[in-house]
Amino acid sequence: MKKLAVGCAVILGVGAAGAAAASYYAYHKVTSAFAGFAELGTLPELERSVRKQGHYAPPASGEPSPAQLQRLLQVQQAVRTRLGARADEIERRYRKLLAKDSATVVDAPEIISAYRDLAAAYVDAKRAQVDALNRAGFSLEEYRWTRLQVYSALGMPLMDLDVAGMIADVKQGRQPAMPVYRMTVGPTGSPAVQKLVEPQRKALEANAGLAFFGL
């Protein structure tokens, strides 16, 4: 897993001069890729069914609590249980993406293609996630913040891709935001957070593919 994290430790590797052109190219590729997948079109509505909405203000320490870690694990387990064997395909896609030698903003179409190919399973997983978030009293914003802190403390890569937001943008004819890669080379965060998450490393690594795809 450490090898995967190091191998993927790149972030939107385009220079300033090429960034605009790359974003333009990626926008049109992403828009084309989203066209026609009716299944993913339900994601914005699903996310609106999370009962706890609004802004989440992280604690001043910037550290997730043990309770937040446990709730994160509960949500992930609910998603994995719903997916069953289909979770393995998400894991394979995750490892394939991390196996690339480089990653740039123009890789967005490949990432979106993964969502397209996994659409039915992904929407089912999102339903399970929303149900679990409601049971745990998590908002999406708090859940995403907790997930980022936890995986950063383990030194594992994540991708900040708001699929529901991108679909809503495409439907409205707006340019969707491009993915933001949250890559680390080695653990980050305070020693306290690293100590908190280490006993759960095995479970969190098993769910790394889900986390990478926003689940």
C-alpha positions in Angstrom: 0.0 0.0 0.0 2.9 2.3 0.7 4.2 1.7 -2.8 0.8 2.7 -4.2 0.7 5.9 -2.2 4.2 6.9 -3.4 3.6 5.9 -7.0 0.5 8.1 -7.1 2.0 11.1 -5.3 1.4 13.7 -8.0 -1.1 16.5 -8.2 -2.6 17.8 -11.4 0.7 17.8 -13.1 0.2 20.6 -15.7 2.1 23.8 -16.0 0.4 27.2 -15.8 0.6 27.7 -19.5 -1.1 24.4 -20.3 -3.6 24.4 -17.5 -6.3 26.3 -19.3 -6.0 24.2 -22.4 -6.0 21.0 -20.4 -9.1 22.1 -18.4 -10.9 23.0 -21.6 -10.0 19.6 -23.1 -11.0 17.7 -19.9 -14.3 19.7 -19.6 -15.5 18.6 -23.1 -14.3 15.0 -22.5 -16.1 14.9 -19.1 -19.2 16.4 -20.5 -19.3 13.8 -23.3 -18.6 11.0 -20.8 -21.5 12.1 -18.6 -23.9 12.3 -21.5 -26.4 9.5 -21.3 -25.7 7.8 -18.0 -29.2 8.0 -16.6 -28.2 6.0 -13.5 -25.6 8.6 -12.3 -28.1 11.3 -12.9 -29.9 10.4 -9.7 -26.8 11.3 -7.5 -27.6 14.9 -6.8 -31.1 14.0 -5.5 -29.6 11.1 -3.5 -27.1 13.5 -1.8 -29.9 16.0 -1.0 -31.6 13.2 1.0 -28.8 13.4 3.6 -30.7 14.8 6.6 -27.8 16.7 8.1 -26.9 19.5 5.7 -25.0 22.8 5.9 -21.4 23.8 6.5 -19.2 21.7 8.8 -16.7 23.6 11.0 -13.8 21.3 11.8 -12.4 21.5 15.4 -9.6 24.0 16.1 -7.2 21.1 16.6 -7.9 19.8 13.0 -8.0 16.4 14.5 -10.9 13.9 14.0 -12.3 12.4 17.2 -12.4 8.6 18.0 -16.1 8.8 17.5 -15.8 10.3 14.1 -13.3 7.6 13.1 -15.8 4.9 14.3 -18.7 6.5 12.4 -16.5 6.7 9.3 -15.8 2.9 9.6 -19.5 2.2 10.1 -20.5 4.1 7.0 -17.8 2.3 4.9 -18.8 -1.1 6.2 -22.5 -0.4 5.3 -21.4 0.5 1.8 -19.2 -2.6 1.5 -22.0 -4.8 2.8 -24.4 -3.5 0.2 -21.9 -3.9 -2.6 -20.8 -7.4 -1.7 -18.5 -8.7 -4.5 -19.0 -5.6 -6.5 -16.7 -3.7 -4.1 -13.8 -5.8 -5.6 -14.3 -4.2 -9.0 -14.1 -0.7 -7.5 -10.9 -1.8 -5.8 -9.5 -3.0 -9.1 -10.3 0.3 -10.8 -8.6 2.1 -7.9 -5.4 0.1 -8.3 -5.4 0.5 -12.0 -5.6 4.3 -11.7 -2.8 4.3 -9.1 -0.6 2.2 -11.3 -0.2 5.0 -13.8 3.2 6.7 -13.9 1.7 10.2 -14.0 -1.6 11.9 -13.4 -2.8 15.2 -14.8 -6.1 17.1 -15.2 -6.5 15.5 -18.6 -6.9 12.1 -16.9 -10.3 13.3 -15.8 -12.1 11.5 -18.7 -10.5 8.1 -17.7 -11.7 8.7 -14.1 -15.2 9.6 -15.3 -15.2 6.5 -17.5 -14.6 4.4 -14.4 -17.7 6.0 -12.8 -19.6 5.3 -16.0 -18.6 1.6 -16.1 -19.4 1.2 -12.4 -22.6 3.3 -12.6 -25.1 0.7 -11.3 -22.9 -0.4 -8.4 -21.9 3.2 -7.6 -25.5 4.4 -7.3 -26.4 1.5 -5.1 -23.3 2.2 -2.9 -24.4 5.9 -2.7 -27.8 4.9 -1.5 -26.2 2.7 1.2 -23.8 5.6 2.1 -26.7 8.1 2.4 -28.7 5.7 4.7 -25.6 5.1 6.8 -24.8 8.8 7.0 -28.3 9.5 8.3 -28.0 6.7 10.9 -24.6 8.1 12.0 -25.7 11.7 12.1 -23.0 12.6 9.6 -23.3 15.4 7.0 -21.5 14.8 3.7 -19.2 17.7 4.5 -18.2 16.3 7.9 -17.8 12.8 6.5 -15.6 14.0 3.7 -13.4 16.0 6.1 -13.1 13.0 8.5 -12.2 10.7 5.6 -9.5 13.1 4.3 -7.9 13.5 7.7 -7.9 9.7 8.4 -6.4 8.7 5.0 -3.9 11.5 5.1 -2.7 10.3 8.5 -2.2 6.8 6.9 -0.3 8.4 3.9 -2.9 7.1 1.4 -4.1 9.0 -1.7 -7.6 10.3 -2.1 -9.3 12.2 -4.9 -11.7 15.1 -4.2 -14.3 14.6 -7.0 -17.9 15.8 -6.5 -19.6 13.6 -9.0 -23.1 14.8 -8.0 -22.0 18.4 -8.4 -20.4 17.7 -11.8 -23.6 16.1 -13.0 -25.7 19.0 -11.8 -23.3 21.4 -13.6 -23.4 19.5 -16.9 -27.2 19.4 -16.8 -27.2 23.2 -16.3 -24.7 23.7 -19.1 -22.0 24.9 -16.7 -18.4 23.8 -16.7 -17.9 21.2 -14.0 -15.0 21.5 -11.5 -12.1 19.2 -12.3 -10.9 16.6 -9.9 -8.6 17.6 -7.1 -6.1 14.9 -6.1 -5.2 14.7 -2.4 -1.9 12.9 -2.7 0.6 12.3 0.1 4.0 10.7 0.3 4.0 9.3 3.7 1.7 10.1 6.6 0.6 13.6 7.4 -1.2 15.1 10.4 -0.4 15.2 14.0 1.1 12.2 15.9 -2.2 12.0 17.8 -4.2 11.4 14.6 -1.6 8.9 13.3 -1.8 7.0 16.6 -5.6 7.1 16.4 -5.9 5.6 12.9 -3.1 3.1 13.0 -5.1 0.3 14.8 -7.7 0.6 12.0 -5.2 0.6 9.2 -6.2 -2.9 7.9 -9.9 -2.0 7.7 -9.2 1.4 6.1 -6.8 0.0 3.5 -9.5 -2.6 2.6 -11.8 0.3 1.9 -9.3 2.5 0.1 -10.9 2.0 -3.3 -14.3 3.1 -1.9 -12.7 6.2 -0.3 -10.9 7.1 -3.5 -14.2 7.1 -5.4 -15.9 9.2 -2.7 -17.7 6.5 -0.8 
